[in-house]
């Protein structure tokens, strides 16, 4: 919910998707397939957001604004921009056992920069060929050492499973 320089409040609903697979190219393709699915089912996705947003702690003014944004009123639909957030996890292909800490960080940085640069055009092509060029995209890339093992460990930690925190 932004109010740039005192102008009219602008609103974006950011739909999120994630893809955690071994290859960054496959992660990109899978994430864009999910974006297209969200596009096809946007009304249902907004209803899901509507059902979860009010369980969060918001001040009364913000909660009212979000409610007006998500729940249509008679005679008109809410106005918002759509954006997409993509979380891409992939196998970085570096064995940390072969490096000291600083050397690993340096190799990781160099490898990620190369991987992202090598796939930037693929991302642009996915956006253009799927007619998604009117939307903002927020793309987060997470390198993993062992995709299958690390993804499970991350989810366990988030939901308080084996090895996770029970806060």
Secondary structure, DSSP 8 states (H G I E B T S, - for coil): -B-GGG---B-EEEEEEEEE-SSHHHHHHHHHHHHHHHHHTHHHHHHHHHHHHTTS---HHHHHHHHHHHS-BTTB----EEEEEEEEEEE----GGGS-HHHHHHHHHHHHHHHHHHHHHHHHHHHHHTT-TTSEEEEEEEEESSHHHHHHHHHHHHHT-TTS---
